[in-house]
């Protein structure tokens, strides 16, 4: 990529965006439609009700793009009717982000022992066990989960289920 093109579009970066929306049918489909209709990629997506009256939900989206693309995404999200607030946690300050993974590993003998040793090192919890398999629960940054899964692939990895990122800004202010 030449220097002139780089200045025009800027570097591609990963951004974590939090969106507070009305908790109603079709909202998630509209948000996803906004991304797919414009060819934007979603690397991670989580959504859940965040208030006790179940009136609003938080959608956490991890996506990547140039500064201009991210600004377009935020502006388009902000224009959706059920959206109350859009925040790009990546540029607004420090934030905490965690993923959850369930990792099933099958093995016996030394591989089983090694899987348990690695799980302890990664602070993974055994949430199910049989004579020849484990299901580990692990939370942390996405790259930590990736590393754990990579190591388990050599020890009998069967399958993985992941949540995607959930994130909150640090400090006293809420979204």
Residue pairs with C-beta under 8 A, 6 or more apart in sequence:
9 66
9 68
10 66
10 67
10 68
11 66
12 64
12 65
12 66
13 64
13 65
13 66
13 67
13 70
13 90
14 43
14 62
14 63
14 64
14 90
15 62
15 63
15 64
15 65
15 70
15 88
15 89
15 90
15 91
16 60
16 61
16 62
16 88
16 89
16 90
16 95
16 97
16 165
16 167
17 60
17 61
17 62
17 63
17 70
17 73
17 74
17 77
17 86
17 87
17 88
17 89
17 90
18 58
18 59
18 60
18 61
18 85
18 86
18 87
18 89
18 167
18 168
18 169
18 175
19 31
19 58
19 59
19 60
19 61
19 77
19 83
19 85
19 86
19 87
20 50
20 56
20 57
20 58
20 83
20 84
20 85
20 175
21 27
21 31
21 56
21 57
21 58
21 59
21 80
21 82
21 83
21 84
22 55
22 56
22 57
22 82
22 84
23 49
23 54
23 55
23 56
23 57
24 82
27 57
27 80
27 82
28 47
28 59
30 80
30 82
31 59
31 61
31 77
31 80
32 42
32 45
34 40
34 73
34 76
34 77
34 80
35 41
35 42
35 61
35 63
35 73
38 72
38 76
40 63
40 65
40 69
40 73
41 63
41 64
42 61
42 62
42 63
43 62
43 63
43 64
44 60
44 61
44 62
44 99
44 142
44 164
44 165
45 59
45 60
45 61
45 62
45 164
46 59
46 60
46 163
46 164
46 165
46 166
47 57
47 58
47 59
47 60
48 57
48 58
49 56
49 57
50 56
50 57
50 58
56 84
58 175
60 164
60 165
60 166
60 167
62 164
62 165
63 70
63 73
65 73
70 88
74 86
74 88
77 83
77 86
78 86
85 175
87 169
87 175
89 95
89 97
89 167
89 168
89 169
92 169
93 169
93 170
93 171
94 169
94 170
94 171
95 167
95 168
95 169
95 170
96 167
96 168
96 170
97 141
97 142
97 165
97 166
97 167
98 139
98 140
98 141
98 165
98 166
98 167
99 139
99 140
99 141
99 142
99 145
99 162
99 163
99 164
99 165
99 166
100 137
100 138
100 139
100 162
100 163
101 136
101 137
101 138
101 139
101 145
101 148
101 149
101 160
101 161
101 162
101 163
102 127
102 135
102 136
102 137
102 160
102 161
102 162
103 124
103 135
103 136
103 138
103 148
103 149
103 152
103 157
103 159
103 160
104 133
104 134
104 135
104 136
104 157
104 158
104 159
104 160
105 115
105 133
105 134
105 136
105 152
105 155
105 156
105 157
105 158
106 132
106 133
106 156
106 158
107 115
107 132
107 133
107 155
107 156
108 131
108 132
111 155
111 156
112 132
112 134
114 155
115 134
115 152
115 155
115 156
116 126
116 134
118 124
118 148
118 151
118 152
118 155
119 125
119 126
119 134
119 136
119 138
119 148
122 138
122 140
122 144
122 147
122 148
123 138
123 140
124 136
124 137
124 138
124 148
125 136
125 137
125 138
126 134
126 135
126 136
126 137
127 135
127 136
127 137
128 134
128 135
129 135
133 156
133 158
136 148
136 152
138 144
138 145
138 148
142 165
145 162
149 157
149 160
168 175
169 175
